[in-house]
Amino acid sequence: MSSIIILVAALVVASLVFRALFSVFKTVISTAIALFIIVVILAVFGFSPEDLLQEVTKLPETLQKLLKGGS
């Protein structure tokens, strides 16, 4: 009887872990697709991935200027 309870508990835990991993996988894939689409759209307008990376690294400084009201 106890082996059946352990088996059911193991199946429940395995199911929860699988669902969590699947959720993380879906998030990673959707984020990767979104980034790919953004990079392709920027490439069409003549911007390189390096330009995007440079702007992302300057983002805290830009946000700080916007919040302070400066230009």
HTML snippet that shows the backbone in 3Dmol.js (N, CA, C, O; Angstrom):
<script src="https://3Dmol.org/build/3Dmol-min.js"></script>
<div id="view" style="width:600px;height:400px;position:relative"></div>
<script>
const pdb = `
ATOM      1  N   MET A   1       0.821  -1.204   0.000  1.00  0.00           N
ATOM      2  CA  MET A   1       0.000   0.000   0.000  1.00  0.00           C
ATOM      3  C   MET A   1       0.860   1.261   0.000  1.00  0.00           C
ATOM      4  O   MET A   1       0.556   2.217  -0.714  1.00  0.00           O
ATOM      5  N   SER A   2       1.928   1.272   0.792  1.00  0.00           N
ATOM      6  CA  SER A   2       2.769   2.465   0.869  1.00  0.00           C
ATOM      7  C   SER A   2       3.511   2.705  -0.441  1.00  0.00           C
ATOM      8  O   SER A   2       3.805   3.851  -0.783  1.00  0.00           O
ATOM      9  N   SER A   3       3.818   1.639  -1.176  1.00  0.00           N
ATOM     10  CA  SER A   3       4.516   1.828  -2.450  1.00  0.00           C
ATOM     11  C   SER A   3       3.612   2.521  -3.472  1.00  0.00           C
ATOM     12  O   SER A   3       4.105   3.261  -4.324  1.00  0.00           O
ATOM     13  N   ILE A   4       2.311   2.294  -3.401  1.00  0.00           N
ATOM     14  CA  ILE A   4       1.374   2.966  -4.304  1.00  0.00           C
ATOM     15  C   ILE A   4       1.309   4.456  -3.975  1.00  0.00           C
ATOM     16  O   ILE A   4       1.256   5.292  -4.877  1.00  0.00           O
ATOM     17  N   ILE A   5       1.314   4.784  -2.692  1.00  0.00           N
ATOM     18  CA  ILE A   5       1.279   6.187  -2.268  1.00  0.00           C
ATOM     19  C   ILE A   5       2.548   6.902  -2.731  1.00  0.00           C
ATOM     20  O   ILE A   5       2.486   8.032  -3.213  1.00  0.00           O
ATOM     21  N   ILE A   6       3.697   6.241  -2.583  1.00  0.00           N
ATOM     22  CA  ILE A   6       4.968   6.814  -3.032  1.00  0.00           C
ATOM     23  C   ILE A   6       4.947   6.997  -4.546  1.00  0.00           C
ATOM     24  O   ILE A   6       5.417   8.017  -5.048  1.00  0.00           O
ATOM     25  N   LEU A   7       4.414   6.032  -5.274  1.00  0.00           N
ATOM     26  CA  LEU A   7       4.339   6.118  -6.732  1.00  0.00           C
ATOM     27  C   LEU A   7       3.463   7.293  -7.158  1.00  0.00           C
ATOM     28  O   LEU A   7       3.835   8.056  -8.050  1.00  0.00           O
ATOM     29  N   VAL A   8       2.308   7.440  -6.526  1.00  0.00           N
ATOM     30  CA  VAL A   8       1.408   8.546  -6.856  1.00  0.00           C
ATOM     31  C   VAL A   8       2.067   9.887  -6.533  1.00  0.00           C
ATOM     32  O   VAL A   8       1.974  10.831  -7.317  1.00  0.00           O
ATOM     33  N   ALA A   9       2.727   9.968  -5.389  1.00  0.00           N
ATOM     34  CA  ALA A   9       3.417  11.203  -5.010  1.00  0.00           C
ATOM     35  C   ALA A   9       4.532  11.528  -6.003  1.00  0.00           C
ATOM     36  O   ALA A   9       4.706  12.687  -6.379  1.00  0.00           O
ATOM     37  N   ALA A  10       5.279  10.524  -6.424  1.00  0.00           N
ATOM     38  CA  ALA A  10       6.345  10.725  -7.400  1.00  0.00           C
ATOM     39  C   ALA A  10       5.789  11.207  -8.735  1.00  0.00           C
ATOM     40  O   ALA A  10       6.383  12.070  -9.382  1.00  0.00           O
ATOM     41  N   LEU A  11       4.666  10.660  -9.141  1.00  0.00           N
ATOM     42  CA  LEU A  11       4.040  11.090 -10.392  1.00  0.00           C
ATOM     43  C   LEU A  11       3.554  12.539 -10.297  1.00  0.00           C
ATOM     44  O   LEU A  11       3.691  13.304 -11.252  1.00  0.00           O
ATOM     45  N   VAL A  12       2.993  12.910  -9.157  1.00  0.00           N
ATOM     46  CA  VAL A  12       2.532  14.284  -8.960  1.00  0.00           C
ATOM     47  C   VAL A  12       3.715  15.250  -8.994  1.00  0.00           C
ATOM     48  O   VAL A  12       3.646  16.293  -9.645  1.00  0.00           O
ATOM     49  N   VAL A  13       4.796  14.909  -8.299  1.00  0.00           N
ATOM     50  CA  VAL A  13       5.981  15.766  -8.286  1.00  0.00           C
ATOM     51  C   VAL A  13       6.574  15.866  -9.687  1.00  0.00           C
ATOM     52  O   VAL A  13       6.931  16.957 -10.130  1.00  0.00           O
ATOM     53  N   ALA A  14       6.682  14.748 -10.384  1.00  0.00           N
ATOM     54  CA  ALA A  14       7.225  14.758 -11.739  1.00  0.00           C
ATOM     55  C   ALA A  14       6.352  15.612 -12.659  1.00  0.00           C
ATOM     56  O   ALA A  14       6.868  16.332 -13.514  1.00  0.00           O
ATOM     57  N   SER A  15       5.053  15.536 -12.489  1.00  0.00           N
ATOM     58  CA  SER A  15       4.140  16.337 -13.293  1.00  0.00           C
ATOM     59  C   SER A  15       4.329  17.828 -13.020  1.00  0.00           C
ATOM     60  O   SER A  15       4.359  18.632 -13.953  1.00  0.00           O
ATOM     61  N   LEU A  16       4.457  18.197 -11.749  1.00  0.00           N
ATOM     62  CA  LEU A  16       4.661  19.604 -11.403  1.00  0.00           C
ATOM     63  C   LEU A  16       5.983  20.130 -11.948  1.00  0.00           C
ATOM     64  O   LEU A  16       6.045  21.248 -12.460  1.00  0.00           O
ATOM     65  N   VAL A  17       7.031  19.334 -11.838  1.00  0.00           N
ATOM     66  CA  VAL A  17       8.336  19.742 -12.366  1.00  0.00           C
ATOM     67  C   VAL A  17       8.274  19.875 -13.875  1.00  0.00           C
ATOM     68  O   VAL A  17       8.807  20.835 -14.431  1.00  0.00           O
ATOM     69  N   PHE A  18       7.638  18.934 -14.543  1.00  0.00           N
ATOM     70  CA  PHE A  18       7.517  18.998 -15.997  1.00  0.00           C
ATOM     71  C   PHE A  18       6.746  20.240 -16.426  1.00  0.00           C
ATOM     72  O   PHE A  18       7.139  20.906 -17.383  1.00  0.00           O
ATOM     73  N   ARG A  19       5.650  20.564 -15.731  1.00  0.00           N
ATOM     74  CA  ARG A  19       4.871  21.755 -16.074  1.00  0.00           C
ATOM     75  C   ARG A  19       5.690  23.019 -15.879  1.00  0.00           C
ATOM     76  O   ARG A  19       5.630  23.932 -16.703  1.00  0.00           O
ATOM     77  N   ALA A  20       6.458  23.081 -14.794  1.00  0.00           N
ATOM     78  CA  ALA A  20       7.287  24.255 -14.537  1.00  0.00           C
ATOM     79  C   ALA A  20       8.355  24.411 -15.617  1.00  0.00           C
ATOM     80  O   ALA A  20       8.570  25.511 -16.127  1.00  0.00           O
ATOM     81  N   LEU A  21       9.019  23.321 -15.963  1.00  0.00           N
ATOM     82  CA  LEU A  21      10.042  23.383 -17.000  1.00  0.00           C
ATOM     83  C   LEU A  21       9.447  23.750 -18.357  1.00  0.00           C
ATOM     84  O   LEU A  21      10.051  24.500 -19.125  1.00  0.00           O
ATOM     85  N   PHE A  22       8.276  23.224 -18.643  1.00  0.00           N
ATOM     86  CA  PHE A  22       7.612  23.545 -19.904  1.00  0.00           C
ATOM     87  C   PHE A  22       7.239  25.023 -19.950  1.00  0.00           C
ATOM     88  O   PHE A  22       7.353  25.659 -20.998  1.00  0.00           O
ATOM     89  N   SER A  23       6.801  25.564 -18.838  1.00  0.00           N
ATOM     90  CA  SER A  23       6.461  26.978 -18.764  1.00  0.00           C
ATOM     91  C   SER A  23       7.695  27.849 -18.998  1.00  0.00           C
ATOM     92  O   SER A  23       7.633  28.830 -19.739  1.00  0.00           O
ATOM     93  N   VAL A  24       8.799  27.495 -18.375  1.00  0.00           N
ATOM     94  CA  VAL A  24      10.050  28.232 -18.580  1.00  0.00           C
ATOM     95  C   VAL A  24      10.487  28.127 -20.037  1.00  0.00           C
ATOM     96  O   VAL A  24      10.919  29.116 -20.628  1.00  0.00           O
ATOM     97  N   PHE A  25      10.379  26.945 -20.614  1.00  0.00           N
ATOM     98  CA  PHE A  25      10.755  26.728 -22.012  1.00  0.00           C
ATOM     99  C   PHE A  25       9.919  27.601 -22.943  1.00  0.00           C
ATOM    100  O   PHE A  25      10.455  28.211 -23.868  1.00  0.00           O
ATOM    101  N   LYS A  26       8.614  27.664 -22.705  1.00  0.00           N
ATOM    102  CA  LYS A  26       7.744  28.502 -23.532  1.00  0.00           C
ATOM    103  C   LYS A  26       8.138  29.968 -23.425  1.00  0.00           C
ATOM    104  O   LYS A  26       8.141  30.686 -24.425  1.00  0.00           O
ATOM    105  N   THR A  27       8.470  30.415 -22.224  1.00  0.00           N
ATOM    106  CA  THR A  27       8.869  31.806 -22.019  1.00  0.00           C
ATOM    107  C   THR A  27      10.163  32.107 -22.757  1.00  0.00           C
ATOM    108  O   THR A  27      10.280  33.148 -23.403  1.00  0.00           O
ATOM    109  N   VAL A  28      11.137  31.204 -22.668  1.00  0.00           N
ATOM    110  CA  VAL A  28      12.424  31.411 -23.340  1.00  0.00           C
ATOM    111  C   VAL A  28      12.231  31.453 -24.848  1.00  0.00           C
ATOM    112  O   VAL A  28      12.802  32.312 -25.520  1.00  0.00           O
ATOM    113  N   ILE A  29      11.447  30.551 -25.381  1.00  0.00           N
ATOM    114  CA  ILE A  29      11.237  30.500 -26.828  1.00  0.00           C
ATOM    115  C   ILE A  29      10.508  31.746 -27.306  1.00  0.00           C
ATOM    116  O   ILE A  29      10.892  32.323 -28.323  1.00  0.00           O
ATOM    117  N   SER A  30       9.468  32.177 -26.604  1.00  0.00           N
ATOM    118  CA  SER A  30       8.726  33.357 -27.045  1.00  0.00           C
ATOM    119  C   SER A  30       9.590  34.616 -26.960  1.00  0.00           C
ATOM    120  O   SER A  30       9.484  35.498 -27.813  1.00  0.00           O
ATOM    121  N   THR A  31      10.444  34.705 -25.940  1.00  0.00           N
ATOM    122  CA  THR A  31      11.346  35.845 -25.827  1.00  0.00           C
ATOM    123  C   THR A  31      12.376  35.831 -26.951  1.00  0.00           C
ATOM    124  O   THR A  31      12.670  36.875 -27.533  1.00  0.00           O
ATOM    125  N   ALA A  32      12.917  34.678 -27.258  1.00  0.00           N
ATOM    126  CA  ALA A  32      13.895  34.567 -28.340  1.00  0.00           C
ATOM    127  C   ALA A  32      13.275  34.948 -29.684  1.00  0.00           C
ATOM    128  O   ALA A  32      13.916  35.615 -30.497  1.00  0.00           O
ATOM    129  N   ILE A  33      12.051  34.533 -29.915  1.00  0.00           N
ATOM    130  CA  ILE A  33      11.369  34.878 -31.167  1.00  0.00           C
ATOM    131  C   ILE A  33      11.125  36.379 -31.242  1.00  0.00           C
ATOM    132  O   ILE A  33      11.319  36.988 -32.294  1.00  0.00           O
ATOM    133  N   ALA A  34      10.699  36.980 -30.129  1.00  0.00           N
ATOM    134  CA  ALA A  34      10.462  38.426 -30.109  1.00  0.00           C
ATOM    135  C   ALA A  34      11.750  39.193 -30.375  1.00  0.00           C
ATOM    136  O   ALA A  34      11.753  40.151 -31.148  1.00  0.00           O
ATOM    137  N   LEU A  35      12.844  38.781 -29.740  1.00  0.00           N
ATOM    138  CA  LEU A  35      14.127  39.443 -29.979  1.00  0.00           C
ATOM    139  C   LEU A  35      14.570  39.300 -31.426  1.00  0.00           C
ATOM    140  O   LEU A  35      15.076  40.254 -32.018  1.00  0.00           O
ATOM    141  N   PHE A  36      14.387  38.126 -31.995  1.00  0.00           N
ATOM    142  CA  PHE A  36      14.751  37.897 -33.388  1.00  0.00           C
ATOM    143  C   PHE A  36      13.956  38.811 -34.309  1.00  0.00           C
ATOM    144  O   PHE A  36      14.514  39.401 -35.235  1.00  0.00           O
ATOM    145  N   ILE A  37      12.657  38.931 -34.058  1.00  0.00           N
ATOM    146  CA  ILE A  37      11.813  39.794 -34.891  1.00  0.00           C
ATOM    147  C   ILE A  37      12.242  41.253 -34.768  1.00  0.00           C
ATOM    148  O   ILE A  37      12.287  41.971 -35.767  1.00  0.00           O
ATOM    149  N   ILE A  38      12.559  41.697 -33.546  1.00  0.00           N
ATOM    150  CA  ILE A  38      13.002  43.080 -33.353  1.00  0.00           C
ATOM    151  C   ILE A  38      14.303  43.332 -34.098  1.00  0.00           C
ATOM    152  O   ILE A  38      14.451  44.366 -34.749  1.00  0.00           O
ATOM    153  N   VAL A  39      15.248  42.401 -34.012  1.00  0.00           N
ATOM    154  CA  VAL A  39      16.534  42.571 -34.697  1.00  0.00           C
ATOM    155  C   VAL A  39      16.341  42.593 -36.207  1.00  0.00           C
ATOM    156  O   VAL A  39      16.992  43.377 -36.898  1.00  0.00           O
ATOM    157  N   VAL A  40      15.465  41.753 -36.727  1.00  0.00           N
ATOM    158  CA  VAL A  40      15.213  41.732 -38.172  1.00  0.00           C
ATOM    159  C   VAL A  40      14.574  43.043 -38.623  1.00  0.00           C
ATOM    160  O   VAL A  40      14.949  43.595 -39.658  1.00  0.00           O
ATOM    161  N   ILE A  41      13.609  43.542 -37.849  1.00  0.00           N
ATOM    162  CA  ILE A  41      12.964  44.810 -38.212  1.00  0.00           C
ATOM    163  C   ILE A  41      13.976  45.953 -38.180  1.00  0.00           C
ATOM    164  O   ILE A  41      13.981  46.801 -39.073  1.00  0.00           O
ATOM    165  N   LEU A  42      14.828  45.981 -37.164  1.00  0.00           N
ATOM    166  CA  LEU A  42      15.852  47.018 -37.105  1.00  0.00           C
ATOM    167  C   LEU A  42      16.835  46.897 -38.262  1.00  0.00           C
ATOM    168  O   LEU A  42      17.295  47.910 -38.788  1.00  0.00           O
ATOM    169  N   ALA A  43      17.162  45.681 -38.662  1.00  0.00           N
ATOM    170  CA  ALA A  43      18.072  45.476 -39.784  1.00  0.00           C
ATOM    171  C   ALA A  43      17.467  46.016 -41.079  1.00  0.00           C
ATOM    172  O   ALA A  43      18.182  46.540 -41.933  1.00  0.00           O
ATOM    173  N   VAL A  44      16.157  45.886 -41.216  1.00  0.00           N
ATOM    174  CA  VAL A  44      15.482  46.418 -42.411  1.00  0.00           C
ATOM    175  C   VAL A  44      15.630  47.930 -42.470  1.00  0.00           C
ATOM    176  O   VAL A  44      15.746  48.503 -43.554  1.00  0.00           O
ATOM    177  N   PHE A  45      15.626  48.583 -41.306  1.00  0.00           N
ATOM    178  CA  PHE A  45      15.770  50.035 -41.257  1.00  0.00           C
ATOM    179  C   PHE A  45      17.227  50.483 -41.187  1.00  0.00           C
ATOM    180  O   PHE A  45      17.498  51.674 -41.038  1.00  0.00           O
ATOM    181  N   GLY A  46      18.164  49.548 -41.293  1.00  0.00           N
ATOM    182  CA  GLY A  46      19.573  49.900 -41.363  1.00  0.00           C
ATOM    183  C   GLY A  46      20.313  49.930 -40.045  1.00  0.00           C
ATOM    184  O   GLY A  46      21.435  50.434 -39.987  1.00  0.00           O
ATOM    185  N   PHE A  47      19.724  49.407 -38.986  1.00  0.00           N
ATOM    186  CA  PHE A  47      20.401  49.369 -37.695  1.00  0.00           C
ATOM    187  C   PHE A  47      20.992  47.986 -37.477  1.00  0.00           C
ATOM    188  O   PHE A  47      20.410  46.981 -37.884  1.00  0.00           O
ATOM    189  N   SER A  48      22.142  47.941 -36.836  1.00  0.00           N
ATOM    190  CA  SER A  48      22.792  46.661 -36.570  1.00  0.00           C
ATOM    191  C   SER A  48      22.467  46.197 -35.153  1.00  0.00           C
ATOM    192  O   SER A  48      22.021  46.995 -34.329  1.00  0.00           O
ATOM    193  N   PRO A  49      22.683  44.927 -34.867  1.00  0.00           N
ATOM    194  CA  PRO A  49      22.501  44.447 -33.487  1.00  0.00           C
ATOM    195  C   PRO A  49      23.422  45.176 -32.503  1.00  0.00           C
ATOM    196  O   PRO A  49      23.080  45.336 -31.331  1.00  0.00           O
ATOM    197  N   GLU A  50      24.586  45.614 -32.981  1.00  0.00           N
ATOM    198  CA  GLU A  50      25.499  46.370 -32.120  1.00  0.00           C
ATOM    199  C   GLU A  50      24.883  47.703 -31.719  1.00  0.00           C
ATOM    200  O   GLU A  50      25.047  48.144 -30.582  1.00  0.00           O
ATOM    201  N   ASP A  51      24.170  48.351 -32.650  1.00  0.00           N
ATOM    202  CA  ASP A  51      23.481  49.605 -32.329  1.00  0.00           C
ATOM    203  C   ASP A  51      22.446  49.378 -31.225  1.00  0.00           C
ATOM    204  O   ASP A  51      22.328  50.180 -30.299  1.00  0.00           O
ATOM    205  N   LEU A  52      21.713  48.296 -31.333  1.00  0.00           N
ATOM    206  CA  LEU A  52      20.708  47.959 -30.317  1.00  0.00           C
ATOM    207  C   LEU A  52      21.369  47.701 -28.973  1.00  0.00           C
ATOM    208  O   LEU A  52      20.895  48.185 -27.945  1.00  0.00           O
ATOM    209  N   LEU A  53      22.460  46.943 -28.971  1.00  0.00           N
ATOM    210  CA  LEU A  53      23.165  46.650 -27.730  1.00  0.00           C
ATOM    211  C   LEU A  53      23.716  47.920 -27.094  1.00  0.00           C
ATOM    212  O   LEU A  53      23.685  48.071 -25.873  1.00  0.00           O
ATOM    213  N   GLN A  54      24.219  48.830 -27.922  1.00  0.00           N
ATOM    214  CA  GLN A  54      24.737  50.098 -27.402  1.00  0.00           C
ATOM    215  C   GLN A  54      23.619  50.904 -26.737  1.00  0.00           C
ATOM    216  O   GLN A  54      23.829  51.489 -25.675  1.00  0.00           O
ATOM    217  N   GLU A  55      22.455  50.939 -27.343  1.00  0.00           N
ATOM    218  CA  GLU A  55      21.331  51.671 -26.758  1.00  0.00           C
ATOM    219  C   GLU A  55      20.842  51.005 -25.474  1.00  0.00           C
ATOM    220  O   GLU A  55      20.440  51.694 -24.536  1.00  0.00           O
ATOM    221  N   VAL A  56      20.873  49.696 -25.423  1.00  0.00           N
ATOM    222  CA  VAL A  56      20.446  48.988 -24.209  1.00  0.00           C
ATOM    223  C   VAL A  56      21.405  49.295 -23.070  1.00  0.00           C
ATOM    224  O   VAL A  56      20.970  49.455 -21.929  1.00  0.00           O
ATOM    225  N   THR A  57      22.700  49.381 -23.353  1.00  0.00           N
ATOM    226  CA  THR A  57      23.659  49.692 -22.292  1.00  0.00           C
ATOM    227  C   THR A  57      23.527  51.135 -21.824  1.00  0.00           C
ATOM    228  O   THR A  57      23.860  51.442 -20.679  1.00  0.00           O
ATOM    229  N   LYS A  58      23.044  52.032 -22.693  1.00  0.00           N
ATOM    230  CA  LYS A  58      22.839  53.423 -22.314  1.00  0.00           C
ATOM    231  C   LYS A  58      21.459  53.664 -21.707  1.00  0.00           C
ATOM    232  O   LYS A  58      21.154  54.786 -21.304  1.00  0.00           O
ATOM    233  N   LEU A  59      20.633  52.647 -21.635  1.00  0.00           N
ATOM    234  CA  LEU A  59      19.255  52.792 -21.181  1.00  0.00           C
ATOM    235  C   LEU A  59      19.125  53.363 -19.764  1.00  0.00           C
ATOM    236  O   LEU A  59      18.301  54.255 -19.564  1.00  0.00           O
ATOM    237  N   PRO A  60      19.889  52.899 -18.777  1.00  0.00           N
ATOM    238  CA  PRO A  60      19.741  53.507 -17.436  1.00  0.00           C
ATOM    239  C   PRO A  60      20.029  55.011 -17.437  1.00  0.00           C
ATOM    240  O   PRO A  60      19.326  55.782 -16.783  1.00  0.00           O
ATOM    241  N   GLU A  61      21.050  55.417 -18.164  1.00  0.00           N
ATOM    242  CA  GLU A  61      21.390  56.844 -18.244  1.00  0.00           C
ATOM    243  C   GLU A  61      20.268  57.629 -18.922  1.00  0.00           C
ATOM    244  O   GLU A  61      19.916  58.720 -18.475  1.00  0.00           O
ATOM    245  N   THR A  62      19.718  57.086 -19.981  1.00  0.00           N
ATOM    246  CA  THR A  62      18.633  57.750 -20.695  1.00  0.00           C
ATOM    247  C   THR A  62      17.395  57.874 -19.815  1.00  0.00           C
ATOM    248  O   THR A  62      16.760  58.928 -19.779  1.00  0.00           O
ATOM    249  N   LEU A  63      17.051  56.803 -19.108  1.00  0.00           N
ATOM    250  CA  LEU A  63      15.884  56.845 -18.218  1.00  0.00           C
ATOM    251  C   LEU A  63      16.095  57.841 -17.087  1.00  0.00           C
ATOM    252  O   LEU A  63      15.163  58.537 -16.686  1.00  0.00           O
ATOM    253  N   GLN A  64      17.307  57.907 -16.577  1.00  0.00           N
ATOM    254  CA  GLN A  64      17.606  58.854 -15.503  1.00  0.00           C
ATOM    255  C   GLN A  64      17.433  60.285 -16.003  1.00  0.00           C
ATOM    256  O   GLN A  64      16.901  61.127 -15.280  1.00  0.00           O
ATOM    257  N   LYS A  65      17.868  60.570 -17.215  1.00  0.00           N
ATOM    258  CA  LYS A  65      17.692  61.910 -17.780  1.00  0.00           C
ATOM    259  C   LYS A  65      16.230  62.234 -17.973  1.00  0.00           C
ATOM    260  O   LYS A  65      15.798  63.354 -17.699  1.00  0.00           O
ATOM    261  N   LEU A  66      15.456  61.261 -18.445  1.00  0.00           N
ATOM    262  CA  LEU A  66      14.023  61.482 -18.659  1.00  0.00           C
ATOM    263  C   LEU A  66      13.294  61.748 -17.344  1.00  0.00           C
ATOM    264  O   LEU A  66      12.420  62.613 -17.277  1.00  0.00           O
ATOM    265  N   LEU A  67      13.653  61.006 -16.305  1.00  0.00           N
ATOM    266  CA  LEU A  67      13.000  61.171 -15.013  1.00  0.00           C
ATOM    267  C   LEU A  67      13.343  62.504 -14.350  1.00  0.00           C
ATOM    268  O   LEU A  67      12.536  63.069 -13.612  1.00  0.00           O
ATOM    269  N   LYS A  68      14.547  62.995 -14.623  1.00  0.00           N
ATOM    270  CA  LYS A  68      14.949  64.282 -14.064  1.00  0.00           C
ATOM    271  C   LYS A  68      14.397  65.446 -14.877  1.00  0.00           C
ATOM    272  O   LYS A  68      14.470  66.595 -14.439  1.00  0.00           O
ATOM    273  N   GLY A  69      13.852  65.166 -16.041  1.00  0.00           N
ATOM    274  CA  GLY A  69      13.270  66.208 -16.869  1.00  0.00           C
ATOM    275  C   GLY A  69      14.226  66.833 -17.849  1.00  0.00           C
ATOM    276  O   GLY A  69      13.850  67.755 -18.572  1.00  0.00           O
ATOM    277  N   GLY A  70      15.453  66.356 -17.893  1.00  0.00           N
ATOM    278  CA  GLY A  70      16.432  66.895 -18.830  1.00  0.00           C
ATOM    279  C   GLY A  70      16.275  66.297 -20.207  1.00  0.00           C
ATOM    280  O   GLY A  70      15.508  65.356 -20.412  1.00  0.00           O
ATOM    281  N   SER A  71      17.017  66.862 -21.153  1.00  0.00           N
ATOM    282  CA  SER A  71      16.941  66.319 -22.503  1.00  0.00           C
ATOM    283  C   SER A  71      18.250  65.747 -22.948  1.00  0.00           C
ATOM    284  O   SER A  71      18.356  65.247 -24.068  1.00  0.00           O
TER     285      SER A  71
END
`;
const viewer = $3Dmol.createViewer("view");
viewer.addModel(pdb, "pdb");
viewer.setStyle({}, {cartoon: {color: "spectrum"}});
viewer.zoomTo();
viewer.render();
</script>
